């Protein structure tokens, strides 16, 4: 936990999630207390605008959680994607990096819903990461990360649609993710698994669903399936991932892989039958550092760590009255800004991205600038 106060500017930064999913929070809430949140909610209800009491919040925003999956790594999996010499080896590295972007969720807790225009700007060595909440209704988040030295670019557009089905909350993650290796002339497109929060009969939370990764330039694609134990906990494997890499043109399977995304994933070469460990979670999660402020004057007022600082501090003190006041203050300020824009006939526009929506209702975004500048918040390397 890092708190900095100067010239009435307060910044609160909490440590990233570890391999065990722990954070600066207490033990999970009782299933009875969590179930009480849904007692008046019917199956199929869209929970997008559901207001969660501070008691159930993590001391960080969704934007910070998204950003951590990119800039908080024990091993630089992203640069490995660019360093491999052959297209096949680069594709395998992209699959491993994609697996590394998952973080163990904590049952009974959720990050803050970002406010409109909220930003999160962090650098780790040459990798500069910028996120912005580009829509509030519906909630859409955008991420742009660049490493100008390695000529790497990441562009994500993400919308979460949570729905309650009676015994679980299924948080569908919509949107496109792109990894561009500019020096290689390759663009990898992928999606995200969904988040499954089981309430009954056995409480738990897991990443679930299918992910497809494709690169038109090298003619390869991958199919991944993230699985979990059954609702009764009797079948299936906890935090499992399995899949294959195949040629797009022939659909011939080149490699198969299987394992657990919080442990290891092993790949089999279908030609040589050789087995190789392509992912080790201990390497990814070891030695994770809490971001620190490097330039306080450069921190924007829209920065997540500033917007939610009062609430995060209150959560850490277990001061629930102050936490409610802080959360209400942020929300009321947003309502005031909305009323002000409406009275002037103004339409809010993102500062760092352009936003589009196709006829199927799918959102997409493009960064306004080619390269993300160095951030005032950094991740220490040692």
HELIX and SHEET records of a PDB file:
HELIX    1   1 UNK A   31  UNK A   36  1                                   6    
HELIX    2   2 UNK A   54  UNK A   56  5                                   3    
HELIX    3   3 UNK A   62  UNK A   71  1                                  10    
HELIX    4   4 UNK A   77  UNK A   83  1                                   7    
HELIX    5   5 UNK A   87  UNK A  100  1                                  14    
HELIX    6   6 UNK A  281  UNK A  285  1                                   5    
HELIX    7   7 UNK A  296  UNK A  298  5                                   3    
HELIX    8   8 UNK A  304  UNK A  307  1                                   4    
HELIX    9   9 UNK A  309  UNK A  317  1                                   9    
HELIX   10  10 UNK A  320  UNK A  344  1                                  25    
SHEET    1   A 2 UNK A   2  UNK A   6  0                                        
SHEET    2   A 2 UNK A   9  UNK A  13 -1                                        
SHEET    1   B 7 UNK A  45  UNK A  46  0                                        
SHEET    2   B 7 UNK A 152  UNK A 164 -1                                        
SHEET    3   B 7 UNK A 140  UNK A 147 -1                                        
SHEET    4   B 7 UNK A 127  UNK A 135 -1                                        
SHEET    5   B 7 UNK A 119  UNK A 124 -1                                        
SHEET    6   B 7 UNK A 377  UNK A 378  1                                        
SHEET    7   B 7 UNK A 292  UNK A 293 -1                                        
SHEET    1   C 7 UNK A  45  UNK A  46  0                                        
SHEET    2   C 7 UNK A 152  UNK A 164 -1                                        
SHEET    3   C 7 UNK A 168  UNK A 174 -1                                        
SHEET    4   C 7 UNK A 194  UNK A 198 -1                                        
SHEET    5   C 7 UNK A 204  UNK A 215 -1                                        
SHEET    6   C 7 UNK A 186  UNK A 190 -1                                        
SHEET    7   C 7 UNK A 177  UNK A 181 -1                                        
SHEET    1   D10 UNK A  45  UNK A  46  0                                        
SHEET    2   D10 UNK A 152  UNK A 164 -1                                        
SHEET    3   D10 UNK A 168  UNK A 174 -1                                        
SHEET    4   D10 UNK A 194  UNK A 198 -1                                        
SHEET    5   D10 UNK A 204  UNK A 215 -1                                        
SHEET    6   D10 UNK A 220  UNK A 227 -1                                        
SHEET    7   D10 UNK A 240  UNK A 247 -1                                        
SHEET    8   D10 UNK A 253  UNK A 260 -1                                        
SHEET    9   D10 UNK A 264  UNK A 269 -1                                        
SHEET   10   D10 UNK A 275  UNK A 280 -1                                        
SHEET    1   E 2 UNK A  57  UNK A  61  0                                        
SHEET    2   E 2 UNK A 110  UNK A 112  1                                        
SHEET    1   F 2 UNK A 353  UNK A 357  0                                        
SHEET    2   F 2 UNK A 363  UNK A 367 -1                                        
END                                                                             
